[in-house]
Amino acid sequence: MAYFRVRMTDGSVRTQKALRMRTDAHNLYLEDRTAGAWRPVLERSLHEVEQLQRRFTENNGNWVWGPEPLPAPSSGTEA
């Protein structure tokens, strides 16, 4: 499971574990899959999000936070 760090425009930072990220026209969603359905674990307005990062683990075990572009808006329907 991936870890994401969301830096908000007010300067606050939130780290959240989630399986996927997606956006719609107005919001960023970090989601987990529960009982076969995707459920948001974090939902924020895109206007409030300054930066999104994903945590990577290097071969030596160190963590590195890399910038993650916000995904293109999704219609919410996936195969």
PyMOL Python script that loads the backbone (N, CA, C, O; Angstrom):
from pymol import cmd

cmd.read_pdbstr("""\
ATOM      1  N   MET A   1       0.848  -1.176   0.000  1.00  0.00           N
ATOM      2  CA  MET A   1       0.000   0.000   0.000  1.00  0.00           C
ATOM      3  C   MET A   1       0.893   1.238   0.000  1.00  0.00           C
ATOM      4  O   MET A   1       1.917   1.275   0.683  1.00  0.00           O
ATOM      5  N   ALA A   2       0.508   2.220  -0.750  1.00  0.00           N
ATOM      6  CA  ALA A   2       1.300   3.440  -0.895  1.00  0.00           C
ATOM      7  C   ALA A   2       0.998   4.427   0.231  1.00  0.00           C
ATOM      8  O   ALA A   2      -0.084   4.423   0.819  1.00  0.00           O
ATOM      9  N   TYR A   3       1.979   5.260   0.505  1.00  0.00           N
ATOM     10  CA  TYR A   3       1.798   6.385   1.416  1.00  0.00           C
ATOM     11  C   TYR A   3       1.857   7.654   0.587  1.00  0.00           C
ATOM     12  O   TYR A   3       2.715   7.806  -0.282  1.00  0.00           O
ATOM     13  N   PHE A   4       0.933   8.563   0.869  1.00  0.00           N
ATOM     14  CA  PHE A   4       0.872   9.844   0.183  1.00  0.00           C
ATOM     15  C   PHE A   4       0.999  10.955   1.213  1.00  0.00           C
ATOM     16  O   PHE A   4       0.511  10.833   2.337  1.00  0.00           O
ATOM     17  N   ARG A   5       1.658  12.036   0.821  1.00  0.00           N
ATOM     18  CA  ARG A   5       1.751  13.219   1.676  1.00  0.00           C
ATOM     19  C   ARG A   5       1.114  14.366   0.911  1.00  0.00           C
ATOM     20  O   ARG A   5       1.506  14.674  -0.214  1.00  0.00           O
ATOM     21  N   VAL A   6       0.126  14.994   1.536  1.00  0.00           N
ATOM     22  CA  VAL A   6      -0.609  16.099   0.920  1.00  0.00           C
ATOM     23  C   VAL A   6      -0.247  17.381   1.664  1.00  0.00           C
ATOM     24  O   VAL A   6      -0.477  17.497   2.868  1.00  0.00           O
ATOM     25  N   ARG A   7       0.320  18.337   0.936  1.00  0.00           N
ATOM     26  CA  ARG A   7       0.622  19.648   1.514  1.00  0.00           C
ATOM     27  C   ARG A   7      -0.503  20.583   1.095  1.00  0.00           C
ATOM     28  O   ARG A   7      -0.788  20.751  -0.090  1.00  0.00           O
ATOM     29  N   MET A   8      -1.129  21.183   2.093  1.00  0.00           N
ATOM     30  CA  MET A   8      -2.278  22.040   1.844  1.00  0.00           C
ATOM     31  C   MET A   8      -1.825  23.491   1.655  1.00  0.00           C
ATOM     32  O   MET A   8      -0.717  23.854   2.052  1.00  0.00           O
ATOM     33  N   THR A   9      -2.670  24.305   1.058  1.00  0.00           N
ATOM     34  CA  THR A   9      -2.334  25.705   0.807  1.00  0.00           C
ATOM     35  C   THR A   9      -2.203  26.499   2.105  1.00  0.00           C
ATOM     36  O   THR A   9      -1.580  27.561   2.106  1.00  0.00           O
ATOM     37  N   ASP A  10      -2.774  26.012   3.213  1.00  0.00           N
ATOM     38  CA  ASP A  10      -2.636  26.696   4.504  1.00  0.00           C
ATOM     39  C   ASP A  10      -1.344  26.305   5.226  1.00  0.00           C
ATOM     40  O   ASP A  10      -1.097  26.765   6.340  1.00  0.00           O
ATOM     41  N   GLY A  11      -0.508  25.449   4.592  1.00  0.00           N
ATOM     42  CA  GLY A  11       0.768  25.048   5.170  1.00  0.00           C
ATOM     43  C   GLY A  11       0.737  23.734   5.930  1.00  0.00           C
ATOM     44  O   GLY A  11       1.793  23.200   6.268  1.00  0.00           O
ATOM     45  N   SER A  12      -0.438  23.203   6.207  1.00  0.00           N
ATOM     46  CA  SER A  12      -0.527  21.932   6.927  1.00  0.00           C
ATOM     47  C   SER A  12      -0.155  20.776   6.001  1.00  0.00           C
ATOM     48  O   SER A  12      -0.263  20.880   4.779  1.00  0.00           O
ATOM     49  N   VAL A  13       0.287  19.671   6.610  1.00  0.00           N
ATOM     50  CA  VAL A  13       0.698  18.482   5.867  1.00  0.00           C
ATOM     51  C   VAL A  13      -0.008  17.283   6.469  1.00  0.00           C
ATOM     52  O   VAL A  13      -0.109  17.154   7.689  1.00  0.00           O
ATOM     53  N   ARG A  14      -0.494  16.412   5.608  1.00  0.00           N
ATOM     54  CA  ARG A  14      -1.168  15.188   6.064  1.00  0.00           C
ATOM     55  C   ARG A  14      -0.571  14.004   5.320  1.00  0.00           C
ATOM     56  O   ARG A  14      -0.465  14.025   4.094  1.00  0.00           O
ATOM     57  N   THR A  15      -0.179  12.968   6.062  1.00  0.00           N
ATOM     58  CA  THR A  15       0.322  11.730   5.472  1.00  0.00           C
ATOM     59  C   THR A  15      -0.770  10.684   5.597  1.00  0.00           C
ATOM     60  O   THR A  15      -1.344  10.505   6.671  1.00  0.00           O
ATOM     61  N   GLN A  16      -1.059   9.991   4.499  1.00  0.00           N
ATOM     62  CA  GLN A  16      -2.169   9.036   4.474  1.00  0.00           C
ATOM     63  C   GLN A  16      -1.780   7.796   3.687  1.00  0.00           C
ATOM     64  O   GLN A  16      -1.160   7.896   2.628  1.00  0.00           O
ATOM     65  N   LYS A  17      -2.145   6.628   4.202  1.00  0.00           N
ATOM     66  CA  LYS A  17      -1.950   5.366   3.496  1.00  0.00           C
ATOM     67  C   LYS A  17      -3.185   5.117   2.642  1.00  0.00           C
ATOM     68  O   LYS A  17      -4.310   5.232   3.128  1.00  0.00           O
ATOM     69  N   ALA A  18      -2.982   4.773   1.362  1.00  0.00           N
ATOM     70  CA  ALA A  18      -4.108   4.541   0.451  1.00  0.00           C
ATOM     71  C   ALA A  18      -3.654   3.668  -0.713  1.00  0.00           C
ATOM     72  O   ALA A  18      -2.473   3.642  -1.059  1.00  0.00           O
ATOM     73  N   LEU A  19      -4.600   2.959  -1.311  1.00  0.00           N
ATOM     74  CA  LEU A  19      -4.295   2.114  -2.464  1.00  0.00           C
ATOM     75  C   LEU A  19      -4.230   2.894  -3.766  1.00  0.00           C
ATOM     76  O   LEU A  19      -3.438   2.565  -4.650  1.00  0.00           O
ATOM     77  N   ARG A  20      -5.059   3.928  -3.890  1.00  0.00           N
ATOM     78  CA  ARG A  20      -5.040   4.713  -5.128  1.00  0.00           C
ATOM     79  C   ARG A  20      -5.428   6.152  -4.844  1.00  0.00           C
ATOM     80  O   ARG A  20      -5.978   6.486  -3.794  1.00  0.00           O
ATOM     81  N   MET A  21      -5.118   6.992  -5.830  1.00  0.00           N
ATOM     82  CA  MET A  21      -5.565   8.379  -5.797  1.00  0.00           C
ATOM     83  C   MET A  21      -6.301   8.667  -7.094  1.00  0.00           C
ATOM     84  O   MET A  21      -6.007   8.082  -8.136  1.00  0.00           O
ATOM     85  N   ARG A  22      -7.257   9.570  -7.014  1.00  0.00           N
ATOM     86  CA  ARG A  22      -7.986  10.008  -8.200  1.00  0.00           C
ATOM     87  C   ARG A  22      -8.535  11.396  -7.927  1.00  0.00           C
ATOM     88  O   ARG A  22      -8.551  11.863  -6.788  1.00  0.00           O
ATOM     89  N   THR A  23      -8.982  12.044  -8.986  1.00  0.00           N
ATOM     90  CA  THR A  23      -9.621  13.346  -8.850  1.00  0.00           C
ATOM     91  C   THR A  23     -10.911  13.347  -9.650  1.00  0.00           C
ATOM     92  O   THR A  23     -11.094  12.561 -10.580  1.00  0.00           O
ATOM     93  N   ASP A  24     -11.793  14.247  -9.266  1.00  0.00           N
ATOM     94  CA  ASP A  24     -12.905  14.600 -10.139  1.00  0.00           C
ATOM     95  C   ASP A  24     -12.692  16.082 -10.464  1.00  0.00           C
ATOM     96  O   ASP A  24     -11.582  16.587 -10.298  1.00  0.00           O
ATOM     97  N   ALA A  25     -13.689  16.758 -10.904  1.00  0.00           N
ATOM     98  CA  ALA A  25     -13.514  18.151 -11.316  1.00  0.00           C
ATOM     99  C   ALA A  25     -13.125  19.069 -10.157  1.00  0.00           C
ATOM    100  O   ALA A  25     -12.551  20.135 -10.381  1.00  0.00           O
ATOM    101  N   HIS A  26     -13.434  18.663  -8.912  1.00  0.00           N
ATOM    102  CA  HIS A  26     -13.242  19.567  -7.782  1.00  0.00           C
ATOM    103  C   HIS A  26     -12.410  19.010  -6.636  1.00  0.00           C
ATOM    104  O   HIS A  26     -11.903  19.787  -5.827  1.00  0.00           O
ATOM    105  N   ASN A  27     -12.249  17.693  -6.534  1.00  0.00           N
ATOM    106  CA  ASN A  27     -11.651  17.088  -5.348  1.00  0.00           C
ATOM    107  C   ASN A  27     -10.549  16.089  -5.666  1.00  0.00           C
ATOM    108  O   ASN A  27     -10.508  15.497  -6.745  1.00  0.00           O
ATOM    109  N   LEU A  28      -9.656  15.917  -4.693  1.00  0.00           N
ATOM    110  CA  LEU A  28      -8.654  14.860  -4.685  1.00  0.00           C
ATOM    111  C   LEU A  28      -9.154  13.795  -3.719  1.00  0.00           C
ATOM    112  O   LEU A  28      -9.578  14.106  -2.606  1.00  0.00           O
ATOM    113  N   TYR A  29      -9.104  12.543  -4.146  1.00  0.00           N
ATOM    114  CA  TYR A  29      -9.512  11.426  -3.302  1.00  0.00           C
ATOM    115  C   TYR A  29      -8.349  10.460  -3.156  1.00  0.00           C
ATOM    116  O   TYR A  29      -7.740  10.070  -4.153  1.00  0.00           O
ATOM    117  N   LEU A  30      -8.031  10.069  -1.929  1.00  0.00           N
ATOM    118  CA  LEU A  30      -7.149   8.947  -1.659  1.00  0.00           C
ATOM    119  C   LEU A  30      -8.062   7.840  -1.169  1.00  0.00           C
ATOM    120  O   LEU A  30      -8.842   8.043  -0.239  1.00  0.00           O
ATOM    121  N   GLU A  31      -7.971   6.656  -1.794  1.00  0.00           N
ATOM    122  CA  GLU A  31      -8.975   5.621  -1.558  1.00  0.00           C
ATOM    123  C   GLU A  31      -8.366   4.266  -1.215  1.00  0.00           C
ATOM    124  O   GLU A  31      -7.261   3.931  -1.642  1.00  0.00           O
ATOM    125  N   ASP A  32      -9.122   3.497  -0.431  1.00  0.00           N
ATOM    126  CA  ASP A  32      -8.844   2.091  -0.137  1.00  0.00           C
ATOM    127  C   ASP A  32      -9.991   1.267  -0.695  1.00  0.00           C
ATOM    128  O   ASP A  32     -11.088   1.777  -0.921  1.00  0.00           O
ATOM    129  N   ARG A  33      -9.725   0.004  -0.909  1.00  0.00           N
ATOM    130  CA  ARG A  33     -10.764  -0.899  -1.413  1.00  0.00           C
ATOM    131  C   ARG A  33     -11.265  -1.738  -0.243  1.00  0.00           C
ATOM    132  O   ARG A  33     -10.490  -2.451   0.396  1.00  0.00           O
ATOM    133  N   THR A  34     -12.561  -1.651   0.033  1.00  0.00           N
ATOM    134  CA  THR A  34     -13.186  -2.371   1.131  1.00  0.00           C
ATOM    135  C   THR A  34     -14.399  -3.112   0.605  1.00  0.00           C
ATOM    136  O   THR A  34     -15.293  -2.514   0.005  1.00  0.00           O
ATOM    137  N   ALA A  35     -14.426  -4.421   0.831  1.00  0.00           N
ATOM    138  CA  ALA A  35     -15.551  -5.258   0.397  1.00  0.00           C
ATOM    139  C   ALA A  35     -15.849  -5.059  -1.091  1.00  0.00           C
ATOM    140  O   ALA A  35     -17.011  -5.041  -1.499  1.00  0.00           O
ATOM    141  N   GLY A  36     -14.804  -4.910  -1.892  1.00  0.00           N
ATOM    142  CA  GLY A  36     -14.968  -4.784  -3.335  1.00  0.00           C
ATOM    143  C   GLY A  36     -15.324  -3.402  -3.835  1.00  0.00           C
ATOM    144  O   GLY A  36     -15.520  -3.215  -5.036  1.00  0.00           O
ATOM    145  N   ALA A  37     -15.411  -2.421  -2.937  1.00  0.00           N
ATOM    146  CA  ALA A  37     -15.778  -1.060  -3.347  1.00  0.00           C
ATOM    147  C   ALA A  37     -14.688  -0.081  -2.928  1.00  0.00           C
ATOM    148  O   ALA A  37     -14.082  -0.233  -1.867  1.00  0.00           O
ATOM    149  N   TRP A  38     -14.443   0.920  -3.762  1.00  0.00           N
ATOM    150  CA  TRP A  38     -13.473   1.959  -3.424  1.00  0.00           C
ATOM    151  C   TRP A  38     -14.118   2.954  -2.483  1.00  0.00           C
ATOM    152  O   TRP A  38     -15.215   3.448  -2.745  1.00  0.00           O
ATOM    153  N   ARG A  39     -13.429   3.250  -1.376  1.00  0.00           N
ATOM    154  CA  ARG A  39     -13.943   4.189  -0.374  1.00  0.00           C
ATOM    155  C   ARG A  39     -12.855   5.217  -0.043  1.00  0.00           C
ATOM    156  O   ARG A  39     -11.700   4.854   0.179  1.00  0.00           O
ATOM    157  N   PRO A  40     -13.231   6.501  -0.011  1.00  0.00           N
ATOM    158  CA  PRO A  40     -12.228   7.529   0.285  1.00  0.00           C
ATOM    159  C   PRO A  40     -11.741   7.449   1.735  1.00  0.00           C
ATOM    160  O   PRO A  40     -12.538   7.278   2.658  1.00  0.00           O
ATOM    161  N   VAL A  41     -10.429   7.573   1.922  1.00  0.00           N
ATOM    162  CA  VAL A  41      -9.848   7.708   3.256  1.00  0.00           C
ATOM    163  C   VAL A  41      -9.427   9.155   3.495  1.00  0.00           C
ATOM    164  O   VAL A  41      -9.218   9.571   4.634  1.00  0.00           O
ATOM    165  N   LEU A  42      -9.303   9.917   2.407  1.00  0.00           N
ATOM    166  CA  LEU A  42      -9.020  11.345   2.487  1.00  0.00           C
ATOM    167  C   LEU A  42      -9.640  12.006   1.267  1.00  0.00           C
ATOM    168  O   LEU A  42      -9.462  11.547   0.139  1.00  0.00           O
ATOM    169  N   GLU A  43     -10.363  13.079   1.503  1.00  0.00           N
ATOM    170  CA  GLU A  43     -11.012  13.831   0.419  1.00  0.00           C
ATOM    171  C   GLU A  43     -10.758  15.310   0.668  1.00  0.00           C
ATOM    172  O   GLU A  43     -11.113  15.838   1.723  1.00  0.00           O
ATOM    173  N   ARG A  44     -10.141  15.980  -0.304  1.00  0.00           N
ATOM    174  CA  ARG A  44      -9.831  17.399  -0.181  1.00  0.00           C
ATOM    175  C   ARG A  44     -10.145  18.115  -1.487  1.00  0.00           C
ATOM    176  O   ARG A  44     -10.010  17.544  -2.570  1.00  0.00           O
ATOM    177  N   SER A  45     -10.560  19.358  -1.373  1.00  0.00           N
ATOM    178  CA  SER A  45     -10.789  20.192  -2.547  1.00  0.00           C
ATOM    179  C   SER A  45      -9.456  20.441  -3.248  1.00  0.00           C
ATOM    180  O   SER A  45      -8.443  20.677  -2.590  1.00  0.00           O
ATOM    181  N   LEU A  46      -9.450  20.389  -4.577  1.00  0.00           N
ATOM    182  CA  LEU A  46      -8.223  20.654  -5.335  1.00  0.00           C
ATOM    183  C   LEU A  46      -7.685  22.062  -5.074  1.00  0.00           C
ATOM    184  O   LEU A  46      -6.481  22.295  -5.178  1.00  0.00           O
ATOM    185  N   HIS A  47      -8.570  22.998  -4.735  1.00  0.00           N
ATOM    186  CA  HIS A  47      -8.137  24.364  -4.439  1.00  0.00           C
ATOM    187  C   HIS A  47      -7.331  24.428  -3.146  1.00  0.00           C
ATOM    188  O   HIS A  47      -6.565  25.369  -2.940  1.00  0.00           O
ATOM    189  N   GLU A  48      -7.500  23.429  -2.267  1.00  0.00           N
ATOM    190  CA  GLU A  48      -6.789  23.395  -0.987  1.00  0.00           C
ATOM    191  C   GLU A  48      -5.457  22.659  -1.076  1.00  0.00           C
ATOM    192  O   GLU A  48      -4.640  22.760  -0.161  1.00  0.00           O
ATOM    193  N   VAL A  49      -5.219  21.913  -2.170  1.00  0.00           N
ATOM    194  CA  VAL A  49      -4.024  21.076  -2.290  1.00  0.00           C
ATOM    195  C   VAL A  49      -2.923  21.844  -3.015  1.00  0.00           C
ATOM    196  O   VAL A  49      -3.089  22.262  -4.160  1.00  0.00           O
ATOM    197  N   GLU A  50      -1.789  22.023  -2.322  1.00  0.00           N
ATOM    198  CA  GLU A  50      -0.638  22.692  -2.926  1.00  0.00           C
ATOM    199  C   GLU A  50       0.287  21.688  -3.604  1.00  0.00           C
ATOM    200  O   GLU A  50       0.781  21.939  -4.703  1.00  0.00           O
ATOM    201  N   GLN A  51       0.526  20.535  -2.941  1.00  0.00           N
ATOM    202  CA  GLN A  51       1.464  19.550  -3.470  1.00  0.00           C
ATOM    203  C   GLN A  51       1.059  18.157  -3.005  1.00  0.00           C
ATOM    204  O   GLN A  51       0.539  17.981  -1.902  1.00  0.00           O
ATOM    205  N   LEU A  52       1.305  17.172  -3.863  1.00  0.00           N
ATOM    206  CA  LEU A  52       1.057  15.773  -3.537  1.00  0.00           C
ATOM    207  C   LEU A  52       2.352  15.007  -3.752  1.00  0.00           C
ATOM    208  O   LEU A  52       3.009  15.160  -4.782  1.00  0.00           O
ATOM    209  N   GLN A  53       2.723  14.173  -2.767  1.00  0.00           N
ATOM    210  CA  GLN A  53       3.932  13.365  -2.868  1.00  0.00           C
ATOM    211  C   GLN A  53       3.595  11.914  -2.547  1.00  0.00           C
ATOM    212  O   GLN A  53       2.655  11.627  -1.807  1.00  0.00           O
ATOM    213  N   ARG A  54       4.387  11.001  -3.123  1.00  0.00           N
ATOM    214  CA  ARG A  54       4.267   9.566  -2.842  1.00  0.00           C
ATOM    215  C   ARG A  54       5.585   9.101  -2.228  1.00  0.00           C
ATOM    216  O   ARG A  54       6.663   9.546  -2.623  1.00  0.00           O
ATOM    217  N   ARG A  55       5.477   8.194  -1.252  1.00  0.00           N
ATOM    218  CA  ARG A  55       6.679   7.674  -0.604  1.00  0.00           C
ATOM    219  C   ARG A  55       7.191   6.449  -1.349  1.00  0.00           C
ATOM    220  O   ARG A  55       6.440   5.515  -1.631  1.00  0.00           O
ATOM    221  N   PHE A  56       8.484   6.471  -1.661  1.00  0.00           N
ATOM    222  CA  PHE A  56       9.147   5.340  -2.298  1.00  0.00           C
ATOM    223  C   PHE A  56      10.176   4.781  -1.329  1.00  0.00           C
ATOM    224  O   PHE A  56      10.783   5.529  -0.562  1.00  0.00           O
ATOM    225  N   THR A  57      10.374   3.471  -1.362  1.00  0.00           N
ATOM    226  CA  THR A  57      11.399   2.830  -0.548  1.00  0.00           C
ATOM    227  C   THR A  57      12.543   2.412  -1.463  1.00  0.00           C
ATOM    228  O   THR A  57      12.346   1.654  -2.412  1.00  0.00           O
ATOM    229  N   GLU A  58      13.737   2.913  -1.168  1.00  0.00           N
ATOM    230  CA  GLU A  58      14.910   2.580  -1.970  1.00  0.00           C
ATOM    231  C   GLU A  58      15.410   1.183  -1.612  1.00  0.00           C
ATOM    232  O   GLU A  58      14.973   0.598  -0.621  1.00  0.00           O
ATOM    233  N   ASN A  59      16.320   0.654  -2.416  1.00  0.00           N
ATOM    234  CA  ASN A  59      16.857  -0.688  -2.189  1.00  0.00           C
ATOM    235  C   ASN A  59      17.506  -0.848  -0.820  1.00  0.00           C
ATOM    236  O   ASN A  59      17.490  -1.939  -0.252  1.00  0.00           O
ATOM    237  N   ASN A  60      18.079   0.235  -0.284  1.00  0.00           N
ATOM    238  CA  ASN A  60      18.726   0.163   1.026  1.00  0.00           C
ATOM    239  C   ASN A  60      17.744   0.373   2.182  1.00  0.00           C
ATOM    240  O   ASN A  60      18.153   0.397   3.343  1.00  0.00           O
ATOM    241  N   GLY A  61      16.461   0.524   1.875  1.00  0.00           N
ATOM    242  CA  GLY A  61      15.432   0.679   2.897  1.00  0.00           C
ATOM    243  C   GLY A  61      15.082   2.112   3.246  1.00  0.00           C
ATOM    244  O   GLY A  61      14.132   2.345   3.994  1.00  0.00           O
ATOM    245  N   ASN A  62      15.825   3.080   2.725  1.00  0.00           N
ATOM    246  CA  ASN A  62      15.516   4.487   2.993  1.00  0.00           C
ATOM    247  C   ASN A  62      14.233   4.899   2.277  1.00  0.00           C
ATOM    248  O   ASN A  62      13.912   4.395   1.201  1.00  0.00           O
ATOM    249  N   TRP A  63      13.508   5.828   2.901  1.00  0.00           N
ATOM    250  CA  TRP A  63      12.305   6.380   2.281  1.00  0.00           C
ATOM    251  C   TRP A  63      12.651   7.659   1.548  1.00  0.00           C
ATOM    252  O   TRP A  63      13.458   8.461   2.018  1.00  0.00           O
ATOM    253  N   VAL A  64      12.040   7.840   0.399  1.00  0.00           N
ATOM    254  CA  VAL A  64      12.204   9.054  -0.402  1.00  0.00           C
ATOM    255  C   VAL A  64      10.811   9.518  -0.803  1.00  0.00           C
ATOM    256  O   VAL A  64      10.000   8.733  -1.293  1.00  0.00           O
ATOM    257  N   TRP A  65      10.542  10.812  -0.589  1.00  0.00           N
ATOM    258  CA  TRP A  65       9.270  11.389  -1.014  1.00  0.00           C
ATOM    259  C   TRP A  65       9.463  12.018  -2.385  1.00  0.00           C
ATOM    260  O   TRP A  65      10.273  12.930  -2.549  1.00  0.00           O
ATOM    261  N   GLY A  66       8.716  11.529  -3.368  1.00  0.00           N
ATOM    262  CA  GLY A  66       8.792  12.061  -4.719  1.00  0.00           C
ATOM    263  C   GLY A  66       7.525  12.801  -5.076  1.00  0.00           C
ATOM    264  O   GLY A  66       6.435  12.405  -4.660  1.00  0.00           O
ATOM    265  N   PRO A  67       7.653  13.888  -5.853  1.00  0.00           N
ATOM    266  CA  PRO A  67       6.451  14.619  -6.268  1.00  0.00           C
ATOM    267  C   PRO A  67       5.558  13.740  -7.132  1.00  0.00           C
ATOM    268  O   PRO A  67       6.040  12.971  -7.964  1.00  0.00           O
ATOM    269  N   GLU A  68       4.295  13.858  -6.930  1.00  0.00           N
ATOM    270  CA  GLU A  68       3.307  13.072  -7.668  1.00  0.00           C
ATOM    271  C   GLU A  68       2.356  14.057  -8.341  1.00  0.00           C
ATOM    272  O   GLU A  68       1.674  14.818  -7.655  1.00  0.00           O
ATOM    273  N   PRO A  69       2.299  14.055  -9.675  1.00  0.00           N
ATOM    274  CA  PRO A  69       1.357  14.970 -10.335  1.00  0.00           C
ATOM    275  C   PRO A  69      -0.076  14.575  -9.992  1.00  0.00           C
ATOM    276  O   PRO A  69      -0.399  13.395  -9.854  1.00  0.00           O
ATOM    277  N   LEU A  70      -0.906  15.568  -9.860  1.00  0.00           N
ATOM    278  CA  LEU A  70      -2.315  15.266  -9.618  1.00  0.00           C
ATOM    279  C   LEU A  70      -2.878  14.589 -10.854  1.00  0.00           C
ATOM    280  O   LEU A  70      -2.670  15.070 -11.968  1.00  0.00           O
ATOM    281  N   PRO A  71      -3.587  13.480 -10.678  1.00  0.00           N
ATOM    282  CA  PRO A  71      -4.136  12.780 -11.834  1.00  0.00           C
ATOM    283  C   PRO A  71      -5.201  13.613 -12.538  1.00  0.00           C
ATOM    284  O   PRO A  71      -5.817  14.497 -11.941  1.00  0.00           O
ATOM    285  N   ALA A  72      -5.403  13.318 -13.803  1.00  0.00           N
ATOM    286  CA  ALA A  72      -6.461  13.986 -14.564  1.00  0.00           C
ATOM    287  C   ALA A  72      -7.806  13.623 -13.952  1.00  0.00           C
ATOM    288  O   ALA A  72      -7.955  12.535 -13.396  1.00  0.00           O
ATOM    289  N   PRO A  73      -8.775  14.503 -14.045  1.00  0.00           N
ATOM    290  CA  PRO A  73     -10.092  14.191 -13.492  1.00  0.00           C
ATOM    291  C   PRO A  73     -10.634  12.872 -14.027  1.00  0.00           C
ATOM    292  O   PRO A  73     -10.468  12.538 -15.200  1.00  0.00           O
ATOM    293  N   SER A  74     -11.283  12.136 -13.137  1.00  0.00           N
ATOM    294  CA  SER A  74     -11.835  10.824 -13.474  1.00  0.00           C
ATOM    295  C   SER A  74     -13.350  10.886 -13.435  1.00  0.00           C
ATOM    296  O   SER A  74     -13.933  11.604 -12.624  1.00  0.00           O
ATOM    297  N   SER A  75     -13.977  10.132 -14.313  1.00  0.00           N
ATOM    298  CA  SER A  75     -15.437  10.092 -14.324  1.00  0.00           C
ATOM    299  C   SER A  75     -15.975   9.222 -13.205  1.00  0.00           C
ATOM    300  O   SER A  75     -17.174   9.239 -12.928  1.00  0.00           O
ATOM    301  N   GLY A  76     -15.090   8.452 -12.550  1.00  0.00           N
ATOM    302  CA  GLY A  76     -15.527   7.595 -11.455  1.00  0.00           C
ATOM    303  C   GLY A  76     -15.916   6.208 -11.895  1.00  0.00           C
ATOM    304  O   GLY A  76     -16.267   5.379 -11.056  1.00  0.00           O
ATOM    305  N   THR A  77     -15.866   5.924 -13.186  1.00  0.00           N
ATOM    306  CA  THR A  77     -16.195   4.583 -13.673  1.00  0.00           C
ATOM    307  C   THR A  77     -14.924   3.922 -14.157  1.00  0.00           C
ATOM    308  O   THR A  77     -14.225   4.448 -15.023  1.00  0.00           O
ATOM    309  N   GLU A  78     -14.631   2.761 -13.590  1.00  0.00           N
ATOM    310  CA  GLU A  78     -13.447   2.002 -13.975  1.00  0.00           C
ATOM    311  C   GLU A  78     -13.835   0.580 -14.276  1.00  0.00           C
ATOM    312  O   GLU A  78     -14.780   0.046 -13.696  1.00  0.00           O
ATOM    313  N   ALA A  79     -13.113  -0.026 -15.173  1.00  0.00           N
ATOM    314  CA  ALA A  79     -13.375  -1.425 -15.510  1.00  0.00           C
ATOM    315  C   ALA A  79     -12.764  -2.340 -14.485  1.00  0.00           C
ATOM    316  O   ALA A  79     -12.880  -3.560 -14.599  1.00  0.00           O
TER     317      ALA A  79
END
""", "prot")
cmd.dss("prot")
cmd.show_as("cartoon", "prot")
cmd.util.cbc("prot")
cmd.orient("prot")
